[in-house]
């Protein structure tokens, strides 16, 4: 489930089997997710975060994943708890005998979850991260694989529609459940806003553009939206998360300058914001170049070259990431300005994220 080169090796094991085994229970209505098991307490979740921040030793990743696995088991309370497999462990189902890098999957046959993947090798957004930061991304991958198990027992929530279950529905439902779990951690102060945004960046990158392929997992924006849709079952717009406030599923803010500050313009507010932005410039350029090369291959190349280039069309990747910006709000003129973008001050209604209007409605009347 982790980039195209890895998905081809494991996707058939994960989601192909899901097609043969529909969920055993009716899906829960969106926003009405059943409460977690009583043993999944904020204190148990905080112990996991303490291990990530303060633990040490060469086996820290193994201990962290085992503790995270236990917390997920307490949270979802499955009828039959799955077995966690790490690199080198023997496996009993889905045609796997030994878990090796790169593997990350849930096997319904044997009720096993495997976690053996080096994210630095597989995911661009993981490069340059510290080992402790990578543990958060490992947690997201593990929560996603748990999502497949819970999909079977409790339904696929908002992704259960249609007459035939597709790989895309199954994967997005698992992303949604990842958002539900991470939202619970965020709601209880176990994870911070930046912890969550790193995870969202990862899910966007995991998306693919293989729309015509049976193993299509969902476009990058699809996977991001599934994650934040799950988040919204646990965290509400307007809710405070430490110093941060939830402005939307795609935007968070915290004030930097208050009207009461000495010398401050009483009509001006300044915020540090996290806004999910998608940059399609590289995607457009890649697809344009690919189209030109594809046309050349069909004109002067072999039939095989022409077909090969045709299969690659439209697969240029967009870049999606939570940006760190400063947003200035002028309550007197009803305008806003976001740092490091291509625009100067604009009317509130020009903010495509809707964040400026939310901030004005919340703070300008004070």
Secondary structure as the mmCIF struct_conf table of DSSP 4:
data_model
#
loop_
_struct_conf.conf_type_id
_struct_conf.id
_struct_conf.beg_label_comp_id
_struct_conf.beg_label_asym_id
_struct_conf.beg_label_seq_id
_struct_conf.end_label_comp_id
_struct_conf.end_label_asym_id
_struct_conf.end_label_seq_id
BEND BEND1 UNK A 3 UNK A 3
HELX_RH_AL_P HELX_RH_AL_P1 UNK A 4 UNK A 11
HELX_RH_PI_P HELX_RH_PI_P1 UNK A 12 UNK A 16
HELX_RH_AL_P HELX_RH_AL_P2 UNK A 17 UNK A 20
BEND BEND2 UNK A 21 UNK A 21
BEND BEND3 UNK A 24 UNK A 25
HELX_LH_PP_P HELX_LH_PP_P1 UNK A 26 UNK A 29
TURN_TY1_P TURN_TY1_P1 UNK A 30 UNK A 31
HELX_LH_PP_P HELX_LH_PP_P2 UNK A 33 UNK A 37
TURN_TY1_P TURN_TY1_P2 UNK A 38 UNK A 39
HELX_RH_AL_P HELX_RH_AL_P3 UNK A 42 UNK A 54
BEND BEND4 UNK A 57 UNK A 57
TURN_TY1_P TURN_TY1_P3 UNK A 58 UNK A 59
HELX_RH_AL_P HELX_RH_AL_P4 UNK A 60 UNK A 76
BEND BEND5 UNK A 79 UNK A 80
HELX_LH_PP_P HELX_LH_PP_P3 UNK A 81 UNK A 82
STRN STRN1 UNK A 83 UNK A 86
TURN_TY1_P TURN_TY1_P4 UNK A 87 UNK A 88
STRN STRN2 UNK A 90 UNK A 90
BEND BEND6 UNK A 93 UNK A 93
TURN_TY1_P TURN_TY1_P5 UNK A 94 UNK A 95
BEND BEND7 UNK A 97 UNK A 97
STRN STRN3 UNK A 98 UNK A 98
BEND BEND8 UNK A 101 UNK A 102
STRN STRN4 UNK A 103 UNK A 107
TURN_TY1_P TURN_TY1_P6 UNK A 108 UNK A 111
STRN STRN5 UNK A 112 UNK A 116
HELX_RH_AL_P HELX_RH_AL_P5 UNK A 119 UNK A 122
HELX_RH_3T_P HELX_RH_3T_P1 UNK A 124 UNK A 126
TURN_TY1_P TURN_TY1_P7 UNK A 127 UNK A 128
HELX_RH_AL_P HELX_RH_AL_P6 UNK A 131 UNK A 154
HELX_RH_3T_P HELX_RH_3T_P2 UNK A 157 UNK A 159
BEND BEND9 UNK A 162 UNK A 164
HELX_RH_AL_P HELX_RH_AL_P7 UNK A 167 UNK A 187
TURN_TY1_P TURN_TY1_P8 UNK A 188 UNK A 189
BEND BEND10 UNK A 190 UNK A 191
HELX_RH_AL_P HELX_RH_AL_P8 UNK A 193 UNK A 206
TURN_TY1_P TURN_TY1_P9 UNK A 211 UNK A 212
BEND BEND11 UNK A 213 UNK A 213
TURN_TY1_P TURN_TY1_P10 UNK A 214 UNK A 215
HELX_RH_AL_P HELX_RH_AL_P9 UNK A 220 UNK A 231
TURN_TY1_P TURN_TY1_P11 UNK A 232 UNK A 234
BEND BEND12 UNK A 235 UNK A 235
TURN_TY1_P TURN_TY1_P12 UNK A 237 UNK A 238
STRN STRN6 UNK A 240 UNK A 241
TURN_TY1_P TURN_TY1_P13 UNK A 242 UNK A 243
STRN STRN7 UNK A 244 UNK A 248
TURN_TY1_P TURN_TY1_P14 UNK A 249 UNK A 250
STRN STRN8 UNK A 251 UNK A 257
TURN_TY1_P TURN_TY1_P15 UNK A 259 UNK A 260
BEND BEND13 UNK A 261 UNK A 261
TURN_TY1_P TURN_TY1_P16 UNK A 262 UNK A 263
TURN_TY1_P TURN_TY1_P17 UNK A 266 UNK A 267
STRN STRN9 UNK A 268 UNK A 279
HELX_RH_AL_P HELX_RH_AL_P10 UNK A 281 UNK A 300
BEND BEND14 UNK A 301 UNK A 301
HELX_RH_AL_P HELX_RH_AL_P11 UNK A 303 UNK A 312
TURN_TY1_P TURN_TY1_P18 UNK A 313 UNK A 314
HELX_LH_PP_P HELX_LH_PP_P4 UNK A 316 UNK A 318
STRN STRN10 UNK A 319 UNK A 330
TURN_TY1_P TURN_TY1_P19 UNK A 331 UNK A 334
STRN STRN11 UNK A 335 UNK A 338
TURN_TY1_P TURN_TY1_P20 UNK A 339 UNK A 340
BEND BEND15 UNK A 341 UNK A 342
BEND BEND16 UNK A 345 UNK A 345
STRN STRN12 UNK A 346 UNK A 347
HELX_RH_3T_P HELX_RH_3T_P3 UNK A 348 UNK A 350
TURN_TY1_P TURN_TY1_P21 UNK A 352 UNK A 353
BEND BEND17 UNK A 354 UNK A 354
HELX_RH_AL_P HELX_RH_AL_P12 UNK A 355 UNK A 363
TURN_TY1_P TURN_TY1_P22 UNK A 364 UNK A 365
#
